[in-house]
Amino acid sequence: MQTLYGIGPSLSYFILSLLSIDPNVLVWRLSNFKDMMIVRFVENNFSLENILSYKQQSNIASLKRINCYRGSRHRANLLVRGQRTRTNAHNRKYARL
């Protein structure tokens, strides 16, 4: 269940506990009814995959548009959250080369 973008370990355990499904059971041993129950619950109650990635990209675009510090760091493809750049961060700094 954690293979979906936006669902991590804690949320998956929470969903399984709400649906009263044992979290230790293997996926191929679930019945079709329980499988469909999980799918319908997730589709109806959570935004996943495309919606979350679109929100993330639109938030970054708005930061760039208003010319704030974080937006300029995104635009320059540098680290955004105050990490050290003197050493380390080579993947982010030199990704365009």
Protein Blocks (a to p, Z undefined) as FASTA:
>chain_A
ZZpghiafklmmmmmmmnopafkbcfklpcfklmmmmmmmmmmmpcchjlmmmmmmmmmm
mmmmnopaklmmmmnopafkopafkggjklmmmmmZZ
